Amino acid sequence: MYQLVINIKVNDNLYNKDPQSSTLGKKIIKNSVLMIDKIGLEQFTFKKLAKEIESTEASVYRYFENKHHLFVYLLNWYWEWLIARIELNTLNIKDAETRLRIILGVIVDSANRNTDVEYIDEDALHRIVVQEGTKGYHHKTVDTDNEGGFFLAYKKLVGNIASVIGEVNPDFNYPHTLASTLIETANNNLYFALHLPRLTDINAEGTEADLSESVVTMLEVFCFNLLKFDDKSQQSRFLN
């Protein structure tokens, strides 16, 4: 299968110097993903990163103000990557329901990837988003971060999905709510299946592809059964 190399543009408020503009910056991004995937966000530090890349903490700070900004940068990169993959995989597909089904597959990361960035391990980054992604916006300074545009990529991703939901059912009252719920539900149930299995009906036994397929099926049941409601009062009763 062919691989399309894509360029991801991330909000420049998240960095002091664009890490994608230099060899050292790309090395910082690459090894940050690998280290956070291996040891977790709490244990990850610029000191450990500098040692791993055989550089100095000062060199890392030249690119990022702090660990939080670096982490949210990675989340933004992931969200922009999902946007690019959705656009690529739904290109020239006119039927809205078909596009929405493809989107659900991309959200769960089950489809064969046709994009490539040599300095990002997308599998590791996806695991980070599933395990720790909510830490990027579930914190006390989220409003300040929001004012800085830190979540514009996530909002765009949700908006794009909501637009397709609106095509499937123009009378549906909650397209953005459903779009964000689908993303969070996918990540939560992947995480629960692997670590807290009594919180989900998804079974983590079998291959990674089996797990992804099960989550996609679950999302399709939730999504398309809900979108069958074309009466707004029925939607409200269902959701309440």
C-alpha positions as CSV (number, residue, x, y, z in Angstrom):
1,M,0.0,0.0,0.0
2,Y,1.3,3.4,-0.9
3,Q,2.3,5.9,1.8
4,L,1.6,9.6,1.4
5,V,4.0,11.9,3.3
6,I,2.1,14.8,4.9
7,N,3.1,18.0,6.6
8,I,1.4,18.9,9.8
9,K,1.1,22.5,10.9
10,V,0.7,23.0,14.7
11,N,-0.4,26.1,16.5
12,D,2.7,28.3,17.0
13,N,1.6,29.4,20.4
14,L,2.7,26.0,21.7
15,Y,6.4,26.3,20.9
16,N,9.2,28.8,21.1
17,K,10.8,27.4,18.0
18,D,9.1,25.2,15.5
19,P,10.5,21.7,16.2
20,Q,9.6,20.6,12.7
21,S,12.1,23.1,11.3
22,S,15.3,21.4,12.4
23,T,16.9,18.1,12.9
24,L,17.2,18.6,16.6
25,G,13.6,19.7,16.9
26,K,12.4,16.6,15.1
27,K,14.6,14.5,17.3
28,I,12.9,16.1,20.4
29,I,9.5,15.3,19.0
30,K,10.4,11.7,18.0
31,N,12.0,10.8,21.4
32,S,9.3,12.6,23.4
33,V,6.7,10.3,21.9
34,L,8.8,7.2,22.5
35,M,9.6,8.2,26.1
36,I,6.1,9.2,27.1
37,D,4.8,6.0,25.6
38,K,7.3,4.0,27.6
39,I,7.4,5.7,31.0
40,G,4.3,7.9,31.1
41,L,3.8,11.6,31.2
42,E,4.3,12.0,34.9
43,Q,7.8,10.3,34.8
44,F,8.8,12.2,31.6
45,T,11.1,15.2,32.1
46,F,13.2,17.5,29.9
47,K,16.2,16.2,31.8
48,K,15.5,12.6,30.9
49,L,14.7,13.7,27.3
50,A,18.0,15.6,27.0
51,K,20.0,12.6,28.2
52,E,18.2,10.4,25.7
53,I,18.9,12.6,22.7
54,E,22.5,13.4,24.0
55,S,21.8,17.1,24.3
56,T,21.1,19.6,27.0
57,E,17.9,20.7,28.9
58,A,18.6,24.2,27.6
59,S,18.3,23.0,24.0
60,V,14.9,21.5,24.7
61,Y,13.7,24.7,26.4
62,R,14.7,26.6,23.3
63,Y,11.8,24.7,21.6
64,F,9.2,24.4,24.4
65,E,8.5,26.5,27.4
66,N,7.6,23.5,29.5
67,K,6.5,19.8,29.5
68,H,2.8,20.7,29.3
69,H,3.3,22.8,26.1
70,L,5.2,19.9,24.6
71,F,2.5,17.4,25.5
72,V,-0.3,19.6,24.1
73,Y,1.9,20.1,21.0
74,L,1.9,16.3,20.6
75,L,-1.9,16.2,21.0
76,N,-2.4,18.9,18.5
77,W,-0.1,17.1,16.1
78,Y,-2.3,14.0,16.5
79,W,-5.5,15.9,16.0
80,E,-4.2,17.5,12.8
81,W,-3.0,14.1,11.7
82,L,-6.6,12.7,12.2
83,I,-8.0,15.6,10.2
84,A,-5.6,15.0,7.3
85,R,-6.4,11.2,7.4
86,I,-10.1,11.8,7.4
87,E,-9.9,14.2,4.5
88,L,-7.7,11.8,2.5
89,N,-9.8,8.7,3.2
90,T,-13.2,10.4,2.5
91,L,-12.0,12.2,-0.6
92,N,-14.5,11.9,-3.5
93,I,-16.9,9.9,-1.4
94,K,-20.3,11.6,-1.8
95,D,-22.5,9.4,0.5
96,A,-22.4,11.0,4.0
97,E,-23.2,7.8,5.9
98,T,-20.3,6.0,4.1
99,R,-18.0,8.9,5.0
100,L,-19.1,8.8,8.7
101,R,-18.4,5.1,8.8
102,I,-14.9,5.7,7.5
103,I,-14.4,8.5,10.0
104,L,-15.3,6.1,12.9
105,G,-12.6,3.8,11.6
106,V,-10.0,6.6,11.5
107,I,-11.0,7.7,15.1
108,V,-10.3,4.2,16.4
109,D,-7.2,3.9,14.2
110,S,-8.2,0.6,12.8
111,A,-7.9,1.4,9.1
112,N,-4.6,0.8,7.3
113,R,-2.7,4.0,7.3
114,N,-1.8,5.7,4.1
115,T,0.1,8.6,5.6
116,D,3.6,8.7,6.9
117,V,5.9,11.0,8.9
118,E,9.3,9.6,9.5
119,Y,10.0,11.3,12.8
120,I,6.7,10.4,14.5
121,D,5.8,6.9,15.7
122,E,2.0,7.1,15.1
123,D,1.3,3.9,16.9
124,A,3.1,5.2,20.0
125,L,1.4,8.6,19.8
126,H,-2.0,6.9,19.4
127,R,-1.4,4.9,22.6
128,I,-0.4,8.1,24.4
129,V,-3.7,9.8,23.3
130,V,-5.7,6.8,24.5
131,Q,-4.0,6.5,27.9
132,E,-3.2,10.2,28.7
133,G,-4.8,12.5,26.2
134,T,-7.4,14.0,28.6
135,K,-4.5,15.4,30.7
136,G,-4.0,17.9,28.0
137,Y,-7.3,19.7,28.8
138,H,-8.6,18.4,32.1
139,H,-6.7,20.8,34.4
140,K,-7.0,24.1,36.2
141,T,-5.4,26.3,33.5
142,V,-7.5,25.0,30.6
143,D,-9.3,28.3,30.1
144,T,-5.9,30.1,29.7
145,D,-4.8,27.5,27.2
146,N,-8.0,27.8,25.4
147,E,-7.5,31.5,25.0
148,G,-4.1,30.7,23.5
149,G,-5.8,28.6,20.8
150,F,-4.3,25.3,22.2
151,F,-7.4,23.3,21.2
152,L,-8.3,24.8,17.8
153,A,-7.2,21.5,16.1
154,Y,-9.5,19.5,18.3
155,K,-12.3,21.9,17.7
156,K,-11.7,21.7,14.0
157,L,-11.7,17.9,14.1
158,V,-15.0,17.8,16.1
159,G,-16.5,20.4,13.7
160,N,-15.6,18.4,10.6
161,I,-17.1,15.2,12.1
162,A,-20.2,17.2,13.2
163,S,-20.6,18.5,9.7
164,V,-20.8,15.0,8.3
165,I,-23.3,14.0,11.1
166,G,-25.4,16.9,10.0
167,E,-25.4,15.6,6.4
168,V,-26.6,12.2,7.6
169,N,-29.4,13.7,9.7
170,P,-29.9,17.5,9.2
171,D,-32.5,17.4,12.0
172,F,-30.2,16.0,14.6
173,N,-29.9,18.5,17.5
174,Y,-26.5,17.6,18.9
175,P,-23.9,17.0,16.1
176,H,-20.9,18.5,18.0
177,T,-21.9,16.7,21.2
178,L,-22.1,13.4,19.3
179,A,-18.8,14.1,17.4
180,S,-16.8,14.7,20.6
181,T,-18.5,11.9,22.4
182,L,-17.5,9.4,19.7
183,I,-13.9,10.4,19.9
184,E,-13.8,10.3,23.7
185,T,-15.8,7.0,23.8
186,A,-13.4,5.4,21.4
187,N,-10.4,6.3,23.5
188,N,-12.1,5.5,26.8
189,N,-13.2,2.0,25.7
190,L,-9.9,1.1,24.1
191,Y,-8.3,2.1,27.5
192,F,-10.9,0.3,29.6
193,A,-10.6,-2.9,27.5
194,L,-6.9,-3.0,28.1
195,H,-6.8,-1.9,31.8
196,L,-10.2,-1.7,33.4
197,P,-12.2,-4.4,31.6
198,R,-15.2,-4.3,34.0
199,L,-16.0,-0.7,32.7
200,T,-16.6,-1.8,29.1
201,D,-18.2,-4.6,27.1
202,I,-15.3,-4.5,24.7
203,N,-13.0,-7.6,24.9
204,A,-9.3,-7.0,24.6
205,E,-8.5,-10.6,23.9
206,G,-7.4,-11.4,20.4
207,T,-5.4,-9.2,18.1
208,E,-5.1,-5.4,18.1
209,A,-7.2,-5.4,14.9
210,D,-9.9,-7.4,16.6
211,L,-10.0,-4.9,19.4
212,S,-10.2,-1.9,17.0
213,E,-12.9,-3.6,15.0
214,S,-15.0,-4.2,18.2
215,V,-14.8,-0.5,19.1
216,V,-15.7,0.6,15.7
217,T,-18.7,-1.7,15.7
218,M,-19.8,-0.2,19.1
219,L,-19.4,3.3,17.8
220,E,-21.5,2.5,14.8
221,V,-24.3,1.1,17.0
222,F,-24.3,4.2,19.2
223,C,-24.0,6.7,16.3
224,F,-26.4,5.4,13.7
225,N,-29.1,4.2,16.1
226,L,-29.1,7.7,17.6
227,L,-29.2,9.4,14.2
228,K,-32.3,7.4,13.3
229,F,-34.3,9.8,15.4
230,D,-35.5,12.6,13.1
231,D,-37.9,14.1,15.6
232,K,-36.2,16.6,17.9
233,S,-38.5,15.7,20.8
234,Q,-37.6,12.0,20.4
235,Q,-33.9,13.0,20.5
236,S,-34.3,14.9,23.7
237,R,-36.2,12.0,25.4
238,F,-33.5,9.5,24.2
239,L,-30.6,11.6,25.5
240,N,-32.3,12.4,28.8
